[in-house]
Amino acid sequence: MKKAGFAELPLHGGKAPGWLVKRMIKLANCIVAVILEEYGRDVFLRRLSDPHWFQALGCVLGYDWHSSGVTTVLTGVLKSAIDPSEFGLAVCGGKGKASMKAQSEICAAGEILGLSTGKIERLRYASRMSAKIDNSALQDGYQLYHHAFFLAEDGRWAVIQQGMNTDNRTARRYHWLSENVEKFVVEPHAAIIGERKSPVALDMTARGSEGCRRASVDIVKENPRKIARMLSSIQRTEQRTLVDWIPTSNDSDEMRCMQKFLLMPVRINWKAVSRAYEFQPRNYEELIGIRGIGPATVRGLALISEIIYGEEPSWRDPVKYSFAYGGKDGVPFPVNRKAMDESINILREAIENAKMGNKEKILTLKRLRSLVP
C-alpha cells in the first residue's frame, strides 16, 4: 500500500551542537554495524532509500523530526560513522561544497574497497547523473544543495539529495537506489518527498514524457541555427497563446508557477547545444549527460517538442511521500502508526542487539518508544 501525506519541513539555520553529533555518530556506528551483520549491505542501502526508515533513524539518533537539517546532519553523521575498511561501505559528498567532493571521494573509497577502475567510473557516473537529473530533467522549483552518495564494495549504491525552494523556504528530498534504476531518465527515483505538491512541474523522467524525450534528442541533432529559428518562431507567435489562456487577474501561487514554467527560457546555452549537435546523442540520457545542458535548455527543447512537434512532456509534480509520520495532535496530519511501527521495529531489533553501554541503550529505546503515541 502506498504511504502518502505531507509535512512541512522548514529550512532551519545553524548547526547541530557538537555534543549531540558525537553521540549520534557513536550510536549510528552501532546501528549500522548490527544491520550489516544481520541483513547485509543490500538491505541497508534499501532502507536508506525508504524515506520513512530514514526519517525514523534521524529521530532515533536524537534529531528534530521536522527540520530540513535531518537530511544533512544524518548523512553527515553516517559519513563519519561508516569506515569503508570496516564496513565495506562508504559515504561520499554532503552539503554545499562537500557535495562537490563526491567524485574524488568515490575514487578514494573505491581504492579502499578494491574496486576496479571500470566500477569506480560507473559509480562516478551514477553520482553525476542523479544530480543532473534532479537539477535539470526534473524542474520542480527545488535547487539541489546536498548530495550524499552511498556505495558498497559490490558496486551497488544509493543517493540521498535535497533541494531548496527559496520562495517558500521549504526543502524536498530525493532518494535513489541502484537496483531500482533501469534508466536514469525514466522514473529512476525510489522516492521523492516534500511538503507540498506543485501545481505544475516539468518532469522529463516521467514515462509520459517518452515522446518528448525522443523529440528533444532529434532536435539537438539539427543544426543549432535551425533550433534558433524554431525558438524565434515560438517566441513570436505560438508561445504567446500558451500564456494568454492563463487568467491574469488571479495572482495566486498556482498561476505564478504556471506562468513561470510555460514561458520560454530567454537564455539557452548555445555552446552546449553545439556540443550536442557535434556529439549526436543516441538517446536522452546521453543528451542530459552533455556538459552545459541545464534546466533552461531542457525546458526549451521540451517546449519546442510540444509546440512544434506535438510531443507533450509531463507537467505533473512526481512528489510522492511525506517527510515524516504525522504529529500527535493530528498536525500536519494524523500519525501513520503502521508505517512508523514498521520502521521502529526494524530499528529496535538493531539497537537491542547492538554492542553499546546499557545506559545508552536504555535512552535510545526510550526515544524509540516516545515516537509512538
N, C-alpha and C positions, 0 to 999 in steps of 0.2 A: 504494500500500500504506500502511495506517495505521502511523504511527510512534508507539509507546507504550512506557510504562515508568514508572519513578518515581525520584526522587532527593530526599533530604532537603534542604530549603532553610532552614537555621536563621536566626533573626532575630538579626542582629549589630548591636550598638550602635556609637556613634562615627561619625566622618566619614571620607571618603576624604581622604588627605593632599593638600594644595594643589599640591605639585609634580607629583603624578600627574594630578590633574584638569586642570591646564593642558595637559599633554601629550596627554591624552585628547581635549580639545576641539580641539587643533590637528590631531590625526590624524583625528578624526571629521569635521572640516570637509573634509579632503582626500577621504576615502572617500565622503561624501555628494555632494560636487561631481562626482566621477567617475561615480557611479551615476546621478545625474540627467542628466549629459551623455550617457552611453552608453545608458541604458534609459528615462529619464523618471520623472516623479513617481509615476505609477500603479504602476510596478514597485517603487519604493522603499517606498511605503505597503504594498504587498502583502507585501514581505519583512519589514517591521516586524510584520505580523500573523502571521508564521511564527515560533513560539517557538524553533525550532532555530536559525534565522538570527539572531534577536535575541540569543540566548544566545551564539552564536559571535562576534557583533560585540562583546559585552561582554568576552569572553575576549581577542579581538584587541587591544582597547584597553587591556588590562592589568589587568582587574579580576577578583576571585575568581569562579570558575565556579559555586560552590555557595551563595553568600550571597544573602539576600533583597535586599541592597543593590545587586545587579546592576541590578535594575529601576529603583530610584530614582536611582542615580548615572548610569546610562546615559541615561535620559530627560533628566536634568538637563544632562548633557554635550551631548546633541543639541540641547537648547533653547538653549544658549549658542553652539553651533557653527553653527546654522542661522539665517542672516539672511534674513528674509522678502523684503526688497527685492532680494536677490541670487539666492535660490533659488526664489522663487515658492512658498514652503512655510513654515509656521510651526508652532511647538510651544507649546502653552498648558497652564497648570496645573502640577502637580507633586505633591510630597509634603506632607501635612499642610495647613498654612494656605495653601500655594501652590496647592493644588487648588481652593480656594475662589475663586481669582482667574481661573479658566478662563473664566468667562462674559465678564468685562470684557476679558480678553486676546484672546478670539476677536473681539470688536468692534474692538479696536485693530489686530489683524492683518488683519482684513477690510478696514479702511480703507486700510492699506498696500498690500494686494493688489488694491484697486479692486473689491471685491465689492459687489454690490447689497445693499440693506437686507434684502430677502427671503432672499437666500442666506445672509447672516450669521445671520439668525434661525433658519434651518433648521440651521445648524451649531451654534448655541447649544442648540437643541432636542436634537440628536444627543448633545451632550456631557452635557446634563442627564439625558436618558433612559437613556443607557448606565450612568451611575452609579446611577440609581434602580432599574434592572433588577437590577444585581448586588448591591444592598443589600437590596431588598425582594422582587422577584419570584423571585429565586434565593436561597434561605436554606440555605447550606451550612456555616455556622459561621464564616465569614470576614467581618470588618468592614472595609470599604474605608478606606484611609488614604492612597492615592496614586491620582491621576487625571491622566494626560497625554493631551492631545488634539492630534493632528497634522492639519493641514488644508492643502490645496493650493489654488492660485488658481482651479482649475476647479470647486471645491466638494466634491471628494472628501475623505474623511477616514479616520483610523484612531484607535483608542483603545487605550492600554495602561494598565491599572489593576491595583492589587494590594490584596489584603485580608489581614488578620492574624487568626490564631486564637490568642488569649491563653492558652487552656488547654494546647495542645501546643506553643506558641511556634514555629509554622511559618507560612509565607505561601503565598498562592495568587495566580496572575497570570491576568488576563483580557485576551484580545486581541479587538479588534473591527476590522472592515474594512467600509467603506460599501458596497462592491459586493456583499458577502455578505448584507447586511441587507435582506430583503424586508419584514419586520415586526419591530419592536423586541421584540415579546412572543412570537415564535415562533423558537426556536433561532437567535438572532442572532449567536452568537459564532463567530469564526474559530478560536479555541482557548481552552481553559481548562486550565491546567497547575498541578499541585500535587504534594505529596509523598505524599499518601495519599488513598484513596477512602473517603469517609464511608459508613457502613452505611445511613444514611438522610439525605436532604436534600430539602427541598421545592423542586421545580423547576416553577414555573408557566409557564416558557417552553417546556417540552417539548411536542412535538406530541401526546403522550398526555394532556396537560392541557387540551386544547381544550374539552372538555365542561365542565370545572371553571371555565375562564375565562369561558365564556358564562353559567354559573350564577352566578358571582360578580357579573357585571355586572347580571344580572336581580335579584339580591338587593339591591344597593345602590339600585336604583330603587324599592324598597319603603320605606315609612315607617320611619325609624330605630327607632321604638318596636316595630315588628314584628320587626326584626332583633334587638333586645334580648331579646324574648321567645324567639326561636329559640335564642339563645345560652344563655339561662337554662335552657331545657328540656334542652339538650345537657349542660350542666354538672351538672344534677340527675340525669339518667338515662343516656342513651345514651353520653355521653362516658366514664362510669365503665367501661363494658365494653371500651373501647379500651385502657385501662391494665391492666385485670385480667388480660388474657391474657399480659402480659409477665412472665417468671419473676422474682420479686422476690429470689430467693436469688442470682441472678447479678448481681454488681456490676461487670461488665465495662464498658469504654468504650462498646461497642456498645449495651448495654442502657440505659446512661445517656443516650446520644444518642437512642435511640428514644423514651424517655420524655419527653425534652425537646421533641421535635418533635410528639409525639402529644397532649401536654397542651394544652388550650385556653388561649390567652393570657388573662390576667386584666385586662390594660389594652387597651382598644380606644379609638382616637381618635374619639370620637363627634362632635367638631366636623368632622373630615374626612368622616365618614360622612354627616353632614348636608349638607356641601358637595356630596358626590357625589349625594345624593338631589335636591338643587336643580339640579345640573348635568345629571343624567340622561345619563350617558356612553353613547355608542353602541357602544363596544367596550372590550376590556380595556386597550388602550393608553391610551385616554382616562382610564380609571379609575386606572391606575397613575400617570398624569401629574398627578393632582389633589394639591395640596399637603396634606401630612399623612397621606396613605395610605402607611403604613410597613409594616415586617415583621409586626407584631402584627395589624394589620387585615387584611393579605393572608392571613395564616395563619388568622385567624378566619373569613374568608369562604370560604376553601378547605375548612375542616373542616365548615362548615355545608353547603356544596355536596355534600360527600361523605356526611356522616351523614344529612342530611335528604332530599337530592335524588338521592343515589346517583351523583353525578358526581365520580369519584375523580381527584385530581391525581397527578402523577408524584412518587414519593418516591425516585427513583434519582439518585444524585450524577452530574452530567454531566461531571466532570473527565475529560480525555482524553489529555493529553500530559505528558511529563516536563519538568523544568526544565533538564535537560542531557542529555548523551550517554552518561553512564556513567563509570566510573573504570578506570584502567589495571590495577588489581588485581581487577577484577570487582565492586567495591563502589561504589555500592549495586547495580550490575548491570553486565554486560559492555558495553563500548563499542559503540555503534551506529555502526560505521565508515562505512557507506554514507550515513547521514543527515549525519554530521559532514563527510564528504568533499564532499558537495553544497554545504553552507554554506561550507566553506573555499575551494572552487574559485571560488565567486562573489566572495568577499572578496579572494582572491589576485589575481584578474583586475583588480579595482578598485584594489588597492594598487599593483600593478606599473605601472599606468597613471597613478597619482596624481602630482601635481606636488609632490614633497617632497624633502628632502635625502637623499642616498644613505645616510648613516648611519642615519637614522630609518627609511628603507625597509627596510634590511637587518635591523634589530632587529625590525621588525614582521613580516617574513616568517619570521624565526626563531621568533617566538611562534606564528605560524600552524603551522609545521611541528611544533612541540613538542606540538600538540594531538593529533596522530595517532601512536599507538603504533607 
